[in-house]
Amino acid sequence: MPEQSTEIKKKRIFSAIQPTGVFTLGNYIGAIRSWDTLQKEFECIYAIADLHAITVMQEPSALRQNTMRAFALMLACGMDPEKSITFVQSRNPHHAELSWVLSCSTMFGELNRMTQFKDKSAKHSDNINAGLFTYPVLMAADILAYNADLVPIGADQKQHLELARNIAIRFNQRYGDTFTVPDGYFPKQGARLMSLQDPTKKMSKSDENANACVYILDDKDTILRKFRRAVTDSDAEVVFREGKDGINNLMTIYGAVTGKTMEEIEAEFAGKGYGDFKTAVGEAVADHLEPVRTEYARLIADKAYLTQCIDTGSEQAYRITRKTLSKVFRKVGFIDRK
Ligand code: TRP
């Protein structure tokens, strides 16, 4: 970790990513590509949430493999183990320990209101396990164990963060000041990307149509194909205008990856057809994502390095949360540990 003794203490960010998730072009443009700046401004702690992943059925060997992949992808996207703490959740036992204690300061009714629990139980009706229900408590433990100031999350996790705040406040009231009450961190909204197949809908990884969404590890051919098939309109002018949702979306994407303004894009493609434009967007996106793909390929082939990063990061994480755990155990009245 960088020296911080004489500097003003940086705010601490904690976030975690499930090993089942895949990053989309939208995630990349909206958040991931600014991880560089994030790591300069904040003390970042990022985990792969494998404990959360088993709340739904996982094939064990696939989970292990996906955890390594997610970790490699996190590094390929610029999380730097020299600047930040990067680790795997299950490798720090304090998350699960704290989760138990916090579950005794969480009300059944609070958990029962979580919309993600309702959605997931509907989706996995054959496996409504208790972990699925207490999932938000574990997430609160993740965050509070590090006394994180800020938590970058998507809209789907807002309710869970709100609960984490309430648990922290309640615990602090009951036992005296213990936890930092975390805030959400919402970087200024990047471009909002729409589906390539239905540009009135948000680009989403849960879209059934595989051509609707671009993933950051898609190869160049796949990216080109998806853009070539993008739904547009029947006139043939590359201009940003109300009603031209498909073209507006492609122009937004092109602008986001090239830095060009809408006027510059209009000028560049004046008199050219949609075919040329779509190919140009595909090429630009593929070029933009190329460094991540190359770095990912390099990392995933270097298991020894990944394992070493996970070991070191998990050890660093453990050392931070040990302090929180001793404090918590003392406060709730457990017998002192050596
Ligand atoms: N539940 C989060 C998700 O699915 C992942 C996560 C686990 C998380 N623990 C966290 C996010 C702590 C932020 C902070 O996206």
Boltz pocket constraint, residues with backbone or C-beta under 6 A from the ligand:
constraints:
  - pocket:
      binder: B
      contacts: [[A, 14], [A, 15], [A, 16], [A, 17], [A, 18], [A, 49], [A, 52], [A, 138], [A, 139], [A, 142], [A, 143], [A, 151], [A, 152], [A, 153], [A, 157]]
      max_distance: 6.0
